Amino acid sequence: MPKYNYKCVACNKEWTRWSSMDDPSLECSYCFSKKVKKIPSIFFVIKNDEHEKKTSSKQNVVEHIEENRKILKEIKQESGKDIGIKDV
């Protein structure tokens, strides 16, 4: 639920409240007037590298799986040569 800043048109008071985007029951906390407007608030975004880490971790796992498949294929081919089997 987002936090919004409000201002009462009737009494000119300002306050902050956690509410849904379309809260129909909004009224002034001081004079209880229904003449309330949202005040644009300043916000900033903190860059979150967590998503990038998860993506790179996933890619890392995929690369290890592919590498392990190659190693297993080589082992299989080598073991087939030891017992005289062509193209395993």
RARAPE-V850681 format. One record per residue. RES is the residue in three letters. PHI is phi in whole degrees, 0 to 359 (NA if undefined). OMEGA is omega in radians with two decimals (NA if undefined). BURIAL is I if it has 24 or more other C-alpha atoms within 12 Angstrom, else O. Layout:
RES&PHI&OMEGA&BURIAL  RES&PHI&OMEGA&BURIAL
This chain:
MET&NA&-3.10&O  PRO&283&3.11&O  LYS&257&-3.10&O  TYR&237&3.01&I  ASN&260&-3.12&I  TYR&231&3.06&I  LYS&222&3.11&I  CYS&275&3.12&I  VAL&287&-3.08&O  ALA&287&-3.06&O  CYS&252&3.06&O  ASN&69&3.12&O  LYS&274&3.10&O  GLU&239&3.10&O  TRP&202&3.13&O  THR&241&-3.10&O  ARG&210&3.00&O  TRP&278&-3.14&O  SER&201&3.09&O  SER&287&-3.07&O  MET&296&-3.09&O  ASP&239&-3.12&O  ASP&288&-3.09&O  PRO&283&-3.06&O  SER&269&-3.07&O  LEU&286&3.04&I  GLU&212&-3.11&I  CYS&298&3.12&I  SER&287&-3.08&O  TYR&257&-3.08&O  CYS&248&3.09&O  PHE&64&3.07&O  SER&288&3.09&O  LYS&270&-3.13&O  LYS&273&-3.06&O  VAL&236&3.06&I  LYS&229&3.08&I  LYS&282&3.07&I  ILE&257&3.09&O  PRO&301&-3.13&O  SER&252&3.09&O  ILE&278&3.10&O  PHE&219&3.09&O  PHE&217&-3.13&O  VAL&247&3.06&O  ILE&266&-3.13&O  LYS&294&-3.11&O  ASN&248&3.14&O  ASP&275&-3.10&O  GLU&301&3.12&O  HIS&297&3.14&O  GLU&296&3.10&O  LYS&296&3.13&O  LYS&296&3.13&O  THR&296&-3.13&O  SER&291&3.08&O  SER&295&3.11&O  LYS&297&3.12&O  GLN&298&3.12&O  ASN&299&3.12&O  VAL&296&3.13&O  VAL&300&3.12&O  GLU&298&3.11&O  HIS&294&3.11&O  ILE&297&3.12&O  GLU&298&3.12&O  GLU&297&3.12&O  ASN&295&3.09&O  ARG&298&3.12&O  LYS&298&3.14&O  ILE&297&3.14&O  LEU&297&3.12&O  LYS&296&3.10&O  GLU&296&3.12&O  ILE&297&3.14&O  LYS&298&3.13&O  GLN&295&3.12&O  GLU&297&-3.13&O  SER&292&3.08&O  GLY&293&3.12&O  LYS&293&-3.13&O  ASP&298&-3.10&O  ILE&256&3.03&O  GLY&86&3.14&O  ILE&260&3.08&O  LYS&270&3.04&O  ASP&40&3.11&O  VAL&275&NA&O
